[in-house]
């Protein structure tokens, strides 16, 4: 896989991490109180907004789709936290610990991206951002079904794999937006 992809991916993720850590300075880790299903719904709202803007061709709220893809990455990281730790009654976590866990979850997503890019030959570069949005929405419907099944699957990947995929598809969209590809 070209080094270009790693560099673009890392740049996109760095922007997401900066937003995540800045918001943590403002709000702390209040999100730790959320159940994973609530985080799934937050990601769904963001993906649905992107699709609505794509279909309508305009946004009445002064935030474009780029911030929504960043939000989906960061909420997916939050979901991975919650899958590992569970919802907390006392949500406070040390920012240094949160930052290192963020990096760990992103490293997992990056490794998965590398493996899939190897096998698929970076096919995502030929896709439309709207297709990435649709795939993310499909992943979210899968997550909701798995959550409704109490986390049990027969043959399918688990919740964590779907959140990792959402991180990667969102990162691909950010890369494409940075290159002005639609």
C-alpha positions as CSV (number, residue, x, y, z in Angstrom):
1,X,0.0,0.0,0.0
2,X,1.3,3.4,-0.8
3,X,2.8,5.5,1.9
4,X,0.5,8.3,0.7
5,X,-2.5,6.4,2.1
6,X,-0.9,6.1,5.5
7,X,0.0,9.8,5.5
8,X,-3.4,10.9,4.4
9,X,-5.1,8.5,7.0
10,X,-2.8,9.7,9.8
11,X,-3.5,13.4,8.9
12,X,-7.3,12.8,8.9
13,X,-7.1,11.0,12.2
14,X,-4.9,13.7,13.8
15,X,-7.6,16.2,13.0
16,X,-10.2,14.0,14.7
17,X,-8.0,13.4,17.7
18,X,-7.4,17.1,18.1
19,X,-11.2,17.7,18.1
20,X,-11.7,14.8,20.6
21,X,-9.1,16.0,23.0
22,X,-10.3,19.7,22.8
23,X,-13.9,18.6,23.5
24,X,-12.6,16.5,26.4
25,X,-11.0,19.7,27.8
26,X,-14.4,21.4,27.5
27,X,-16.7,18.6,28.6
28,X,-14.6,16.1,30.4
29,X,-15.6,12.5,29.7
30,X,-19.3,12.9,30.3
31,X,-19.9,10.6,27.4
32,X,-18.7,7.7,29.6
33,X,-22.3,7.7,31.1
34,X,-23.8,6.7,27.7
35,X,-24.7,3.2,26.9
36,X,-23.2,1.9,23.6
37,X,-26.7,1.9,22.0
38,X,-26.9,5.7,22.7
39,X,-23.6,6.2,21.0
40,X,-24.8,4.2,18.0
41,X,-27.8,6.4,17.8
42,X,-25.5,9.5,17.8
43,X,-23.5,8.1,15.0
44,X,-26.7,7.3,13.1
45,X,-27.9,10.9,13.5
46,X,-24.6,12.2,12.0
47,X,-24.7,9.7,9.1
48,X,-28.3,10.5,8.4
49,X,-27.5,14.2,8.3
50,X,-24.7,13.6,5.8
51,X,-27.1,11.6,3.6
52,X,-29.7,14.3,3.9
53,X,-27.2,17.0,2.9
54,X,-25.9,14.9,0.0
55,X,-29.5,14.4,-1.3
56,X,-30.7,18.0,-0.8
57,X,-27.4,19.6,-1.9
58,X,-27.4,22.1,0.9
59,X,-27.1,22.5,4.6
60,X,-29.1,25.0,6.7
61,X,-26.9,24.4,9.8
62,X,-23.6,26.1,9.5
63,X,-21.6,22.9,9.6
64,X,-20.7,20.8,6.6
65,X,-20.3,17.1,6.3
66,X,-16.6,17.1,7.2
67,X,-17.4,17.8,10.9
68,X,-19.9,15.0,10.8
69,X,-17.4,12.4,9.6
70,X,-15.0,13.6,12.3
71,X,-17.8,13.1,14.8
72,X,-18.5,9.6,13.6
73,X,-14.9,8.7,14.1
74,X,-14.8,10.1,17.5
75,X,-18.1,8.6,18.6
76,X,-16.9,5.2,17.2
77,X,-13.9,5.5,19.5
78,X,-16.2,6.3,22.4
79,X,-18.2,3.2,21.5
80,X,-15.1,1.1,21.6
81,X,-14.3,2.5,25.0
82,X,-17.8,1.7,26.2
83,X,-17.7,-1.9,24.8
84,X,-14.5,-2.4,26.8
85,X,-15.4,-0.6,30.0
86,X,-19.2,-0.4,30.1
87,X,-21.2,2.7,30.9
88,X,-19.9,4.5,34.1
89,X,-22.0,6.1,36.8
90,X,-18.9,8.3,37.6
91,X,-17.7,9.3,34.1
92,X,-14.4,11.0,35.0
93,X,-11.3,9.6,33.3
94,X,-7.8,11.0,33.2
95,X,-7.1,12.8,29.9
96,X,-3.7,11.2,29.4
97,X,-5.3,7.7,29.8
98,X,-8.1,8.6,27.4
99,X,-5.6,9.9,24.9
100,X,-3.5,6.7,25.0
101,X,-6.7,4.5,24.7
102,X,-7.8,6.7,21.8
103,X,-4.5,6.0,20.1
104,X,-4.8,2.3,20.8
105,X,-8.3,2.1,19.2
106,X,-7.1,4.1,16.2
107,X,-4.1,1.8,15.8
108,X,-6.5,-1.2,15.7
109,X,-8.6,0.6,13.0
110,X,-5.4,1.6,11.0
111,X,-4.1,-2.0,11.1
112,X,-7.5,-3.2,9.8
113,X,-7.5,-0.5,7.1
114,X,-4.0,-1.6,6.0
115,X,-5.0,-5.3,5.8
116,X,-8.2,-4.6,3.9
117,X,-6.4,-2.1,1.6
118,X,-3.9,-4.8,0.8
119,X,-6.7,-7.3,-0.1
120,X,-9.0,-4.8,-1.9
121,X,-6.4,-2.8,-3.7
122,X,-7.6,0.6,-2.3
123,X,-10.9,0.2,-4.0
124,X,-12.3,2.9,-1.8
125,X,-10.5,5.5,-3.8
126,X,-12.8,4.7,-6.7
127,X,-15.9,5.1,-4.6
128,X,-18.2,8.1,-4.1
129,X,-18.5,9.8,-0.7
130,X,-22.2,9.1,-0.9
131,X,-21.5,5.4,-1.2
132,X,-19.3,5.6,1.9
133,X,-22.2,7.3,3.7
134,X,-24.5,4.5,2.7
135,X,-22.1,1.8,3.8
136,X,-21.8,3.5,7.2
137,X,-25.6,3.7,7.5
138,X,-25.7,0.0,6.7
139,X,-23.1,-0.8,9.3
140,X,-25.1,1.2,11.8
141,X,-28.3,-0.8,11.1
142,X,-26.2,-4.0,11.6
143,X,-24.9,-2.6,14.9
144,X,-28.5,-1.8,16.0
145,X,-29.6,-5.4,15.1
146,X,-26.7,-6.9,17.0
147,X,-27.5,-4.6,20.0
148,X,-31.1,-5.7,19.8
149,X,-29.8,-9.3,19.9
150,X,-27.9,-8.5,23.1
151,X,-24.6,-8.6,21.3
152,X,-25.0,-12.1,20.0
153,X,-24.2,-13.1,16.4
154,X,-24.2,-16.5,14.7
155,X,-21.7,-15.9,11.9
156,X,-21.2,-12.1,11.6
157,X,-18.5,-9.8,13.0
158,X,-19.2,-8.3,16.3
159,X,-19.9,-4.7,17.4
160,X,-16.2,-3.7,17.6
161,X,-15.5,-4.7,14.0
162,X,-18.3,-2.6,12.8
163,X,-17.2,0.5,14.7
164,X,-13.7,0.0,13.4
165,X,-15.1,-0.1,9.8
166,X,-17.0,3.1,10.5
167,X,-13.8,4.8,11.6
168,X,-12.1,3.7,8.4
169,X,-14.9,4.6,6.0
170,X,-15.2,8.0,7.7
171,X,-11.4,8.5,7.4
172,X,-11.6,7.6,3.7
173,X,-14.4,10.2,3.3
174,X,-12.2,12.8,5.1
175,X,-9.3,12.0,2.8
176,X,-11.6,12.4,-0.3
177,X,-13.0,15.7,1.0
178,X,-9.5,17.0,1.6
179,X,-8.8,16.1,-2.1
180,X,-12.1,17.7,-3.2
181,X,-13.4,14.4,-4.5
182,X,-17.1,13.8,-4.3
